[in-house]
Amino acid sequence: MVQNRVGVVGFPIEHSLSPVMHNAAFKALGMDGEWLYDAMAIPPDIADYAVKEPQRHGYIGLNVTIPFKQKALEWARPDEIARAVGAVNTLDFRDDTGTNTDVDGFIGDLQAHDVAITGEKVLVLGAGGAARAAVYGLVREGAEVVVVNRTMERASNMLFQLTISAGIQGVKALTLDEVVDWKPSLIVNSTSAGMYPQVDSSPWITGVPIPQGATLYDMVYTPAKTKLMQQVESAGGRAIGGLGMLARQGAEAFKIWTGVEPPIDVMLNTLRTELSKRESQE
Ligand SMILES: NC(=O)c1ccc[n+]([C@@H]2O[C@H](COP(=O)([O-])OP(=O)(O)OC[C@H]3O[C@@H](n4cnc5c(N)ncnc54)[C@H](OP(=O)(O)O)[C@@H]3O)[C@@H](O)[C@H]2O)c1
């Protein structure tokens, strides 16, 4: 009998990859008789039910996704990471805490790919929630970070928020032209440019040279190879897609709820299989 329920709340939720990933992990470890992960669509006008109802029904914890990630800061005691990035994606009802596993998922995947971070010059593209998590994680690990965003004002605003929430100072918002001469060793794409169905889109402005020898980490995971990844590879650089980050942010939540070491390879392979299944159905 299932004794331990976890899941994801959001709206819409039917495309979430989390149930298949977590349930495959439970199965691989022989925990599927006791643990179950499911997806719950909660309309935004009844947002508070997103947490009250599952909690009332004995859920251990939840993942929280769009549009509730900011609202979820009020649903539990946010830890330092959640406060820094201004969003919660994982709740644990047993101790009433909320965290954001995107940061460790991102940094963990860079480390798994042997990408140097400490002391490196890193260009972060974007100024949304993913960019804020990236900047926070990279600065925490000792990188020198510069942000470029299509809308400059939004980048300045994100950096102001990071100063208030995490005391981060000295990160500049620049234009792409200004950054090329700075020669970053790592470029992180935290924009949604290039994500399906806008597969022909890239956040890199045509005519601006791609820095020689730079590694790209593209948080976009569908398609597996984005236009920007192709551009970087054509310029002789290394390009890594965002699927590993997705698996690792889920794995961090799995560890919080179960206390068990998550089977990363199972989670990663399940995501790969599920995404190619969905691609072939389109
Ligand atoms: N791999 C993972 O586990 C993982 C985790 C989190 C997020 N992500 C991915 O990261 C991406 C961003 O997520 P988010 O939550 O931060 O989204 P968001 O808050 O909506 O921010 C979107 C960002 O993309 C920029 N952008 C959108 N279209 C663009 C274009 N055509 N050219 C240049 N910039 C463009 C926006 O610039 P403006 O400010 O100018 O509009 C903004 O900075 C998504 O693709 C998401 O799937 C992946």
Ligand as a Chemical Component Dictionary entry (heavy atoms), coordinates in Angstrom:
data_LIG
# 
_chem_comp.id                   LIG 
_chem_comp.type                 NON-POLYMER 
_chem_comp.pdbx_formal_charge   0 
_chem_comp.three_letter_code    LIG 
# 
loop_
_chem_comp_atom.comp_id 
_chem_comp_atom.atom_id 
_chem_comp_atom.alt_atom_id 
_chem_comp_atom.type_symbol 
_chem_comp_atom.charge 
_chem_comp_atom.model_Cartn_x 
_chem_comp_atom.model_Cartn_y 
_chem_comp_atom.model_Cartn_z 
_chem_comp_atom.pdbx_ordinal 
LIG N1  N1  N 0  16.943 22.561 -17.255 1  
LIG C1  C1  C 0  16.206 22.907 -16.213 2  
LIG O1  O1  O 0  16.061 22.165 -15.238 3  
LIG C2  C2  C 0  15.545 24.249 -16.199 4  
LIG C3  C3  C 0  15.146 24.836 -14.992 5  
LIG C4  C4  C 0  14.551 26.105 -15.025 6  
LIG C5  C5  C 0  14.335 26.730 -16.241 7  
LIG N2  N2  N 1  14.736 26.111 -17.390 8  
LIG C6  C6  C 0  14.528 26.770 -18.688 9  
LIG O2  O2  O 0  15.078 28.071 -18.641 10 
LIG C7  C7  C 0  14.344 28.926 -19.509 11 
LIG C8  C8  C 0  13.975 30.220 -18.788 12 
LIG O3  O3  O 0  13.089 29.946 -17.725 13 
LIG P1  P1  P 0  12.526 31.124 -16.775 14 
LIG O4  O4  O 0  11.632 30.469 -15.817 15 
LIG O5  O5  O -1 13.626 31.977 -16.285 16 
LIG O6  O6  O 0  11.650 31.958 -17.841 17 
LIG P2  P2  P 0  11.164 33.474 -17.763 18 
LIG O7  O7  O 0  11.101 33.948 -16.355 19 
LIG O8  O8  O 0  9.953  33.549 -18.616 20 
LIG O9  O9  O 0  12.347 34.307 -18.481 21 
LIG C9  C9  C 0  12.561 34.177 -19.854 22 
LIG C10 C10 C 0  13.870 34.860 -20.254 23 
LIG O10 O10 O 0  14.125 34.545 -21.625 24 
LIG C11 C11 C 0  14.338 35.758 -22.353 25 
LIG N3  N3  N 0  13.901 35.536 -23.731 26 
LIG C12 C12 C 0  12.744 34.961 -24.149 27 
LIG N4  N4  N 0  12.709 34.885 -25.499 28 
LIG C13 C13 C 0  13.885 35.446 -25.934 29 
LIG C14 C14 C 0  14.438 35.670 -27.218 30 
LIG N5  N5  N 0  13.784 35.308 -28.336 31 
LIG N6  N6  N 0  15.661 36.229 -27.312 32 
LIG C15 C15 C 0  16.334 36.595 -26.194 33 
LIG N7  N7  N 0  15.861 36.408 -24.931 34 
LIG C16 C16 C 0  14.645 35.847 -24.818 35 
LIG C17 C17 C 0  13.536 36.803 -21.603 36 
LIG O11 O11 O 0  14.023 38.065 -21.941 37 
LIG P3  P3  P 0  13.158 39.409 -21.680 38 
LIG O12 O12 O 0  13.328 39.754 -20.240 39 
LIG O13 O13 O 0  13.747 40.409 -22.604 40 
LIG O14 O14 O 0  11.712 39.052 -22.026 41 
LIG C18 C18 C 0  13.833 36.390 -20.160 42 
LIG O15 O15 O 0  15.094 36.837 -19.758 43 
LIG C19 C19 C 0  13.133 28.108 -19.997 44 
LIG O16 O16 O 0  13.423 27.620 -21.277 45 
LIG C20 C20 C 0  13.054 26.964 -19.015 46 
LIG O17 O17 O 0  12.507 25.778 -19.584 47 
LIG C21 C21 C 0  15.323 24.892 -17.396 48 
# 
loop_
_chem_comp_bond.comp_id 
_chem_comp_bond.atom_id_1 
_chem_comp_bond.atom_id_2 
_chem_comp_bond.value_order 
_chem_comp_bond.pdbx_ordinal 
LIG N1  C1  SING 1  
LIG C1  O1  DOUB 2  
LIG C1  C2  SING 3  
LIG C2  C3  SING 4  
LIG C2  C21 DOUB 5  
LIG C3  C4  DOUB 6  
LIG C4  C5  SING 7  
LIG C5  N2  DOUB 8  
LIG N2  C6  SING 9  
LIG N2  C21 SING 10 
LIG C6  O2  SING 11 
LIG C6  C20 SING 12 
LIG O2  C7  SING 13 
LIG C7  C8  SING 14 
LIG C7  C19 SING 15 
LIG C8  O3  SING 16 
LIG O3  P1  SING 17 
LIG P1  O4  DOUB 18 
LIG P1  O5  SING 19 
LIG P1  O6  SING 20 
LIG O6  P2  SING 21 
LIG P2  O7  DOUB 22 
LIG P2  O8  SING 23 
LIG P2  O9  SING 24 
LIG O9  C9  SING 25 
LIG C9  C10 SING 26 
LIG C10 O10 SING 27 
LIG C10 C18 SING 28 
LIG O10 C11 SING 29 
LIG C11 N3  SING 30 
LIG C11 C17 SING 31 
LIG N3  C12 SING 32 
LIG N3  C16 SING 33 
LIG C12 N4  DOUB 34 
LIG N4  C13 SING 35 
LIG C13 C14 SING 36 
LIG C13 C16 DOUB 37 
LIG C14 N5  SING 38 
LIG C14 N6  DOUB 39 
LIG N6  C15 SING 40 
LIG C15 N7  DOUB 41 
LIG N7  C16 SING 42 
LIG C17 O11 SING 43 
LIG C17 C18 SING 44 
LIG O11 P3  SING 45 
LIG P3  O12 DOUB 46 
LIG P3  O13 SING 47 
LIG P3  O14 SING 48 
LIG C18 O15 SING 49 
LIG C19 O16 SING 50 
LIG C19 C20 SING 51 
LIG C20 O17 SING 52 
# 
